Amino acid sequence: MRALKIILIVVVILIAIFFIGGFVLPKSYSVTRTTLIHAPDSVVFGNIADLNNFLKWNPWIKMEPSAKVEITGPIAQPGHMYTWNGDKTGRGQMRITNLSRYSLVEMELKFIEPFENLAHTQFLLEPESTGTKVSWVMSGQNNSTAEKWMSLIMEGSLASDFETGLQLLKELSEK
């Protein structure tokens, strides 16, 4: 009986921590990674804004090459869209919403499965003396207590994926 009381107390404490944490954890998240690519901004921009080229450096397709992918819409224009459906990577879509030639690509990233969420993604390109500085930024809202807790784990994972993706973009662009 005493063991049952202890287990019950531990469960109540964990539940309390979960919900109290929901009040103090951030309502939004943002992940940014930057690299210098020794290639002209036009080359780097083309490898980002043409989602057919995104397939060549996308870190998540490397994780699940068998994921079903479809690319639609006008290349390197608002409405150009990449959709995916995989066992490991889930299901979602990424659509270009705005761009400024050789300096900015903005995308709406919609996760559908295993959880729904909407994120804003930007690729910022700045000319440097030896190439192009690229920053990959993703931000979004945590709409529930569970999402707030999950974002703590996701931010570290995303940062690692962004670093891998930027390295692959660098290799592709510098060829």
C-alpha positions, 0 to 999 in steps of 0.5 A, spaced: 500 500 500 505 504 501 508 503 494 502 505 491 502 511 495 509 513 493 507 511 485 501 515 485 505 521 488 510 521 483 505 521 478 501 527 480 508 530 481 510 529 474 503 531 471 504 537 475 511 539 472 508 537 465 502 543 466 506 548 470 512 547 465 507 549 459 506 556 463 513 557 463 516 554 456 516 559 450 510 560 446 514 560 440 521 557 437 526 559 432 532 555 430 538 559 425 544 556 422 549 560 418 554 558 413 559 561 408 559 558 401 564 559 396 560 560 390 556 566 387 549 568 390 546 566 383 548 559 384 546 558 391 539 562 390 538 557 384 539 551 389 534 553 394 529 556 390 528 551 385 525 545 389 528 540 384 535 542 387 533 542 394 532 534 393 540 534 392 541 537 399 535 536 403 538 533 410 531 529 411 531 525 404 537 523 406 534 520 412 529 517 408 530 516 401 524 512 400 519 517 402 514 519 396 516 526 394 512 531 389 514 538 386 509 542 383 508 549 381 512 554 377 520 553 379 523 559 383 516 563 384 511 563 389 507 557 389 513 552 388 511 547 392 515 540 395 510 535 398 513 529 402 510 523 405 514 518 409 514 513 414 520 516 418 519 523 416 512 524 416 507 528 411 507 535 410 509 540 405 513 546 404 511 552 399 515 558 397 511 564 399 516 570 397 522 571 394 527 576 392 532 574 387 539 572 390 537 574 397 531 571 400 527 565 399 521 565 404 517 558 405 511 556 409 512 549 412 506 545 414 507 539 418 501 534 417 503 528 420 505 525 425 503 532 428 500 538 425 504 545 425 505 551 421 512 554 421 515 559 417 522 558 414 527 563 411 533 563 407 537 569 407 543 570 402 548 575 403 554 577 398 561 576 402 568 577 399 569 570 398 562 567 396 555 567 399 553 567 407 547 563 407 542 563 414 537 558 414 531 560 419 525 556 422 520 559 426 513 557 429 508 557 435 508 552 440 500 551 440 499 546 446 503 544 452 505 538 449 508 542 443 512 547 448 515 540 451 517 537 444 520 544 441 525 543 447 527 536 443 526 539 436 530 545 436 536 541 438 535 536 432 533 541 427 539 545 429 543 539 427 539 537 421 540 545 418 548 544 419 547 537 415 543 541 410 547 547 409 554 543 409 550 539 403 548 545 400 555 548 400 558 542 397 553 542 391 554 549 390 561 549 390 562 544 385 
